[in-house]
């Protein structure tokens, strides 16, 4: 992600963690939400503000009702 290059090392680290959580197909959407909330809980306001700029709320994010770990399984 190009936007990350010009940020502080703390913001870069948090952004990397956010991307890892979002990309983890072995957790459910509820687990993802919980992990992201836990990550945000301890952040200073300045860092949280920068992270929100990088990852705006995605209200219409498509994942379906099936858990994420089952999304990539294909029928035989």
KETILO-197989 format. One record per atom (N, C-alpha, C): residue in one letter; atom name; x, y, z. Coordinates in nm, 4 decimals, padded with zeros to 6 digits, m for minus. Layout:
<pts>
('A', 'CA', (X, Y, Z))
...
</pts>
This chain:
<pts>
('X', 'N', (00.0847, m00.1173, 00.0000))
('X', 'CA', (00.0000, 00.0000, 00.0000))
('X', 'C', (00.0885, 00.1227, 00.0000))
('X', 'N', (00.0819, 00.2023, m00.1027))
('X', 'CA', (00.1702, 00.3158, m00.1215))
('X', 'C', (00.1518, 00.4242, m00.0162))
('X', 'N', (00.0293, 00.4439, 00.0305))
('X', 'CA', (00.0009, 00.5477, 00.1288))
('X', 'C', (00.0814, 00.5289, 00.2566))
('X', 'N', (00.1148, 00.4066, 00.2892))
('X', 'CA', (00.1808, 00.3746, 00.4153))
('X', 'C', (00.3253, 00.4237, 00.4193))
('X', 'N', (00.3905, 00.4342, 00.3070))
('X', 'CA', (00.5327, 00.4661, 00.3020))
('X', 'C', (00.5699, 00.5961, 00.3732))
('X', 'N', (00.4834, 00.6958, 00.3718))
('X', 'CA', (00.5162, 00.8259, 00.4296))
('X', 'C', (00.4702, 00.8424, 00.5737))
('X', 'N', (00.4297, 00.7362, 00.6386))
('X', 'CA', (00.3778, 00.7443, 00.7742))
('X', 'C', (00.4836, 00.7070, 00.8774))
('X', 'N', (00.4538, 00.7397, 01.0031))
('X', 'CA', (00.5455, 00.7044, 01.1115))
('X', 'C', (00.5532, 00.5526, 01.1254))
('X', 'N', (00.6582, 00.5061, 01.1909))
('X', 'CA', (00.6750, 00.3613, 01.2063))
('X', 'C', (00.5612, 00.3010, 01.2888))
('X', 'N', (00.5084, 00.3759, 01.3854))
('X', 'CA', (00.3967, 00.3258, 01.4660))
('X', 'C', (00.2714, 00.3066, 01.3808))
('X', 'N', (00.2412, 00.4045, 01.2972))
('X', 'CA', (00.1228, 00.3954, 01.2106))
('X', 'C', (00.1428, 00.2843, 01.1074))
('X', 'N', (00.2633, 00.2714, 01.0544))
('X', 'CA', (00.2930, 00.1632, 00.9590))
('X', 'C', (00.2689, 00.0271, 01.0221))
('X', 'N', (00.3132, 00.0115, 01.1465))
('X', 'CA', (00.2970, m00.1148, 01.2162))
('X', 'C', (00.1488, m00.1477, 01.2373))
('X', 'N', (00.0723, m00.0506, 01.2790))
('X', 'CA', (m00.0713, m00.0710, 01.3010))
('X', 'C', (m00.1407, m00.1012, 01.1689))
('X', 'N', (m00.1059, m00.0283, 01.0634))
('X', 'CA', (m00.1667, m00.0505, 00.9319))
('X', 'C', (m00.1382, m00.1926, 00.8826))
('X', 'N', (m00.0180, m00.2395, 00.9054))
('X', 'CA', (00.0181, m00.3758, 00.8663))
('X', 'C', (m00.0650, m00.4776, 00.9435))
('X', 'N', (m00.0859, m00.4518, 01.0726))
('X', 'CA', (m00.1681, m00.5407, 01.1542))
('X', 'C', (m00.3135, m00.5416, 01.1078))
('X', 'N', (m00.3663, m00.4234, 01.0730))
('X', 'CA', (m00.5041, m00.4135, 01.0233))
('X', 'C', (m00.5182, m00.4953, 00.8952))
('X', 'N', (m00.4242, m00.4802, 00.8034))
('X', 'CA', (m00.4312, m00.5546, 00.6777))
('X', 'C', (m00.4237, m00.7049, 00.7020))
('X', 'N', (m00.3396, m00.7463, 00.7967))
('X', 'CA', (m00.3275, m00.8895, 00.8269))
('X', 'C', (m00.4585, m00.9447, 00.8827))
('X', 'N', (m00.5230, m00.8690, 00.9693))
('X', 'CA', (m00.6511, m00.9127, 01.0255))
('X', 'C', (m00.7564, m00.9217, 00.9156))
('X', 'N', (m00.7621, m00.8209, 00.8310))
('X', 'CA', (m00.8613, m00.8197, 00.7230))
('X', 'C', (m00.8381, m00.9306, 00.6213))
('X', 'N', (m00.7147, m00.9691, 00.6023))
('X', 'CA', (m00.6814, m01.0718, 00.5031))
('X', 'C', (m00.6890, m01.2139, 00.5579))
('X', 'N', (m00.7083, m01.2275, 00.6886))
('X', 'CA', (m00.7109, m01.3594, 00.7521))
('X', 'C', (m00.8423, m01.4309, 00.7211))
('X', 'N', (m00.8380, m01.5281, 00.6326))
('X', 'CA', (m00.9584, m01.6006, 00.5922))
('X', 'C', (m00.9962, m01.7109, 00.6900))
('X', 'N', (m00.9177, m01.7288, 00.7948))
('X', 'CA', (m00.9462, m01.8320, 00.8933))
('X', 'C', (m01.0302, m01.7806, 01.0107))
('X', 'N', (m01.0700, m01.6537, 01.0058))
('X', 'CA', (m01.1542, m01.5996, 01.1119))
('X', 'C', (m01.2872, m01.5520, 01.0533))
('X', 'N', (m01.3883, m01.5475, 01.1389))
('X', 'CA', (m01.5196, m01.5010, 01.0953))
('X', 'C', (m01.5214, m01.3489, 01.0936))
('X', 'N', (m01.6261, m01.2938, 01.0377))
('X', 'CA', (m01.6402, m01.1490, 01.0341))
('X', 'C', (m01.6487, m01.0926, 01.1761))
('X', 'N', (m01.7193, m01.1637, 01.2647))
('X', 'CA', (m01.7303, m01.1199, 01.4039))
('X', 'C', (m01.5928, m01.1198, 01.4723))
('X', 'N', (m01.5131, m01.2223, 01.4455))
('X', 'CA', (m01.3785, m01.2282, 01.5029))
('X', 'C', (m01.2915, m01.1157, 01.4482))
('X', 'N', (m01.3050, m01.0880, 01.3191))
('X', 'CA', (m01.2301, m00.9772, 01.2591))
('X', 'C', (m01.2659, m00.8465, 01.3283))
('X', 'N', (m01.3943, m00.8230, 01.3445))
('X', 'CA', (m01.4417, m00.6994, 01.4078))
('X', 'C', (m01.3867, m00.6871, 01.5497))
('X', 'N', (m01.3896, m00.7969, 01.6242))
('X', 'CA', (m01.3393, m00.7964, 01.7603))
('X', 'C', (m01.1898, m00.7659, 01.7649))
('X', 'N', (m01.1140, m00.8296, 01.6775))
('X', 'CA', (m00.9687, m00.8062, 01.6740))
('X', 'C', (m00.9367, m00.6609, 01.6387))
('X', 'N', (m01.0109, m00.6054, 01.5423))
('X', 'CA', (m00.9874, m00.4665, 01.5038))
('X', 'C', (m01.0239, m00.3708, 01.6173))
('X', 'N', (m01.1318, m00.4001, 01.6895))
('X', 'CA', (m01.1701, m00.3166, 01.8031))
('X', 'C', (m01.0643, m00.3218, 01.9123))
('X', 'N', (m01.0100, m00.4402, 01.9373))
('X', 'CA', (m00.9045, m00.4547, 02.0376))
('X', 'C', (m00.7800, m00.3763, 01.9971))
('X', 'N', (m00.7477, m00.3802, 01.8708))
('X', 'CA', (m00.6312, m00.3078, 01.8206))
('X', 'C', (m00.6506, m00.1570, 01.8369))
('X', 'N', (m00.7684, m00.1086, 01.8010))
('X', 'CA', (m00.7978, 00.0356, 01.8106))
('X', 'C', (m00.8036, 00.0849, 01.9545))
('X', 'N', (m00.8444, m00.0011, 02.0468))
('X', 'CA', (m00.8679, 00.0392, 02.1856))
('X', 'C', (m00.7459, 00.1040, 02.2516))
('X', 'N', (m00.6288, 00.0584, 02.2189))
('X', 'CA', (m00.5096, 00.1101, 02.2846))
('X', 'C', (m00.4341, 00.2173, 02.2078))
('X', 'N', (m00.4907, 00.2656, 02.1001))
('X', 'CA', (m00.4176, 00.3606, 02.0164))
('X', 'C', (m00.4334, 00.5047, 02.0626))
('X', 'N', (m00.3262, 00.5823, 02.0544))
('X', 'CA', (m00.3375, 00.7262, 02.0792))
('X', 'C', (m00.4266, 00.7900, 01.9719))
('X', 'N', (m00.4897, 00.9008, 02.0060))
('X', 'CA', (m00.5827, 00.9666, 01.9129))
('X', 'C', (m00.5173, 01.0012, 01.7793))
('X', 'N', (m00.3936, 01.0452, 01.7823))
('X', 'CA', (m00.3257, 01.0847, 01.6585))
('X', 'C', (m00.3083, 00.9653, 01.5646))
('X', 'N', (m00.2704, 00.8520, 01.6224))
('X', 'CA', (m00.2490, 00.7307, 01.5434))
('X', 'C', (m00.3826, 00.6809, 01.4891))
('X', 'N', (m00.4842, 00.6804, 01.5735))
('X', 'CA', (m00.6176, 00.6358, 01.5317))
('X', 'C', (m00.6697, 00.7213, 01.4158))
('X', 'N', (m00.6443, 00.8502, 01.4230))
('X', 'CA', (m00.6877, 00.9418, 01.3162))
('X', 'C', (m00.6212, 00.9058, 01.1829))
('X', 'N', (m00.4923, 00.8759, 01.1857))
('X', 'CA', (m00.4202, 00.8379, 01.0644))
('X', 'C', (m00.4694, 00.7038, 01.0101))
('X', 'N', (m00.4945, 00.6098, 01.1003))
('X', 'CA', (m00.5428, 00.4778, 01.0585))
('X', 'C', (m00.6808, 00.4905, 00.9939))
('X', 'N', (m00.7652, 00.5741, 01.0506))
('X', 'CA', (m00.8993, 00.5937, 00.9928))
('X', 'C', (m00.8916, 00.6537, 00.8531))
('X', 'N', (m00.7913, 00.7357, 00.8282))
('X', 'CA', (m00.7726, 00.7914, 00.6931))
('X', 'C', (m00.7323, 00.6815, 00.5951))
('X', 'N', (m00.6488, 00.5895, 00.6407))
('X', 'CA', (m00.6028, 00.4804, 00.5543))
('X', 'C', (m00.7111, 00.3772, 00.5297))
('X', 'N', (m00.7916, 00.3512, 00.6328))
('X', 'CA', (m00.8940, 00.2470, 00.6257))
('X', 'C', (m01.0300, 00.3049, 00.6631))
('X', 'N', (m01.0897, 00.3821, 00.5720))
('X', 'CA', (m01.2216, 00.4374, 00.6034))
('X', 'C', (m01.3222, 00.3241, 00.6234))
('X', 'N', (m01.4266, 00.3537, 00.6969))
('X', 'CA', (m01.5302, 00.2520, 00.7221))
('X', 'C', (m01.5844, 00.2003, 00.5900))
('X', 'N', (m01.5981, 00.0713, 00.5828))
('X', 'CA', (m01.6498, 00.0078, 00.4616))
('X', 'C', (m01.7848, m00.0537, 00.4961))
('X', 'N', (m01.8891, 00.0281, 00.4961))
('X', 'CA', (m02.0209, m00.0176, 00.5375))
('X', 'C', (m02.0788, m00.1232, 00.4454))
('X', 'N', (m02.0381, m00.1225, 00.3202))
('X', 'CA', (m02.0956, m00.2150, 00.2234))
('X', 'C', (m01.9976, m00.3246, 00.1841))
('X', 'N', (m01.9095, m00.3584, 00.2716))
('X', 'CA', (m01.8103, m00.4612, 00.2450))
('X', 'C', (m01.8801, m00.5953, 00.2261))
('X', 'N', (m01.8519, m00.6599, 00.1171))
('X', 'CA', (m01.9206, m00.7849, 00.0841))
('X', 'C', (m01.8446, m00.9048, 00.1355))
('X', 'N', (m01.9103, m00.9860, 00.2155))
('X', 'CA', (m01.8516, m01.1105, 00.2607))
('X', 'C', (m01.9561, m01.2201, 00.2645))
('X', 'N', (m02.0815, m01.1833, 00.2622))
('X', 'CA', (m02.1861, m01.2845, 00.2700))
('X', 'C', (m02.2071, m01.3297, 00.4124))
('X', 'N', (m02.2981, m01.4252, 00.4287))
('X', 'CA', (m02.3336, m01.4732, 00.5613))
('X', 'C', (m02.2525, m01.5949, 00.6025))
('X', 'N', (m02.1775, m01.6514, 00.5123))
('X', 'CA', (m02.0959, m01.7684, 00.5399))
('X', 'C', (m01.9655, m01.7219, 00.6037))
('X', 'N', (m01.9138, m01.7999, 00.6957))
('X', 'CA', (m01.7868, m01.7611, 00.7567))
('X', 'C', (m01.6795, m01.7533, 00.6483))
('X', 'N', (m01.5829, m01.6691, 00.6711))
('X', 'CA', (m01.4821, m01.6421, 00.5694))
('X', 'C', (m01.4004, m01.7654, 00.5351))
('X', 'N', (m01.3795, m01.8573, 00.6281))
('X', 'CA', (m01.2967, m01.9723, 00.5981))
('X', 'C', (m01.3659, m02.0657, 00.4996))
('X', 'N', (m01.4962, m02.0565, 00.4858))
('X', 'CA', (m01.5693, m02.1415, 00.3932))
('X', 'C', (m01.5926, m02.0757, 00.2570))
('X', 'N', (m01.5611, m01.9497, 00.2444))
('X', 'CA', (m01.5860, m01.8781, 00.1196))
('X', 'C', (m01.5054, m01.9305, 00.0028))
('X', 'N', (m01.3857, m01.9743, 00.0261))
('X', 'CA', (m01.2985, m02.0130, m00.0848))
('X', 'C', (m01.3046, m02.1617, m00.1186))
('X', 'N', (m01.3864, m02.2339, m00.0464))
('X', 'CA', (m01.4024, m02.3753, m00.0797))
('X', 'C', (m01.4964, m02.3868, m00.1988))
('X', 'N', (m01.4573, m02.4637, m00.2931))
('X', 'CA', (m01.5397, m02.4801, m00.4135))
('X', 'C', (m01.6026, m02.6154, m00.4141))
('X', 'N', (m01.7185, m02.6234, m00.4763))
('X', 'CA', (m01.7888, m02.7511, m00.4877))
('X', 'C', (m01.7122, m02.8455, m00.5790))
('X', 'N', (m01.7175, m02.9765, m00.5480))
('X', 'CA', (m01.6437, m03.0732, m00.6313))
('X', 'C', (m01.7044, m03.0879, m00.7691))
</pts>
